[in-house]
Amino acid sequence: MDRGYRLSSRELQLCLSDCRTLKSIDWVHFSGGEPTLWREGSRNLADLLLEISEAGFTPGFTTNGSLFLDYDRCRDFLNSYVDRSDRPVILYLSIDTFHGNFDVEKKRALSLDNVLKFRRSLPPGKVDLLDIRALVVISRDTKSLLPDEMVQHYTLLDVKFVFVPLTPKGKARDLKDLCPDLRSGSPEDLGAYLPFHNSSREAEPEDRSKAQNMILIGGNYYFSNPWRKIARLGHLPEDIVRIYSDEARP
């Protein structure tokens, strides 16, 4: 989306300034491409996460785990954050059959094992700074589910699992026939995502009039619910600020 766009440090600072204006915002999250590849001079993603933490928000990011396949690189990256912050970082590690980044026979993921190994090395006061979640994309195909034993193993190690449907965006357009039809209640249309679809529908709040997420893509802000462009970076309209300020919250 907006091919070739690359976030700069200055744009992050503008974004954080906007987030301070919208007092209902709690956390700032990076998704992909692969955010751990971000570099600007000597700075990397850990520096951006620290800026978010220092601004008073909870930082987070979604990664395919490629950086964490080598333990030393995993340790150095994560330590550069936890050593300088007292605010938890939410780490979403994508592990699924589409990324193919786990050992099917061993029912383990090396990247996740290395992250957990690093967390075990932390002193008690720092352990809670790593909130580790496994993000699992699943489809109509029942083989897209992770092995039960794998989920149980990591759940016991305090890893939270988030199961999301394959959606026809980006490269996944080629897999559109495998995407669950979320408008349907038919088991055939939902496939492996059926139990998660049913539970998510039951958990939906009654009031869906307000967006849950504000998304920055290519310098433009969008609301995910409803999905619409609302402003350019650094130029949020007053009506949006008013709606999403503390004064408007019940």
Steps between C-alpha positions, in 0.01 A plus 500: 500500500668820377785305341846612607379702800740494794429645842756754621590592858353845442170348386488285812545812712212668317287190549571495873411869519165419337449209740546734796222715356270196472498419869312173451805336334682251723758329282696537177571192291720424197398244238647412162671454275742369758556780757820353647672584168451874564821701518579871498868573552599323822138470617282190475149397601595467867578873505153578361341276762688692768372832361145368525560383857651835600200679348274313744354234269538123495711398198446187294593337170413201284790298358549181300781417742783498246717723721455262792618182327851582627502519879775762526313737268177429686663576836672818379182643346266425789754596764552841339135568582444335839830635637385859441125489565260426783194464273402161348537444126240282326674260262273327246688213336328370186517121505287309252495275196507801265832623637617140541719611790462212743619139511199281425661184641637655819195727536723788598601838355867595534431875498250467785732268692777760480271780619390284795862407574587868519203572728614224736840672526345823628499596869156475668433873471545494121314182399164677467646746247458234227136430420532215248212406269484253214299628203356212297341558158255220417277426204223268386762225477503296824874441448559871561453449875808462719541163674309490829808378687695803375234746616474330839879497546543871438184598687650341812803725444274808518474560126161636395356372170302719262328325209405718202345416161697510177385814317532587128752783543844537346651171386213309659277597208635189327356298786154657495327164456645397837380812683214435743179683410433696819156603377389138495402273783559188294772262626603441138564872442686548826695175514771487768413852613145402603554466880698825518243681287219393733688599816604838356143580403382423851770729643424795271395815687148620436618850409716482187452864404856592597813367333726276706813593302646800324740384229783693332580387145717705267449819699119459508290421807216249468238368741459124484135512601371636271800470263541853370775757457463785748811718480862549405778447752516793740171650382220337697170691469349655813182289485709182519702639791179592680341155454809312616599722791442419866216752519294288259549170677210372714 
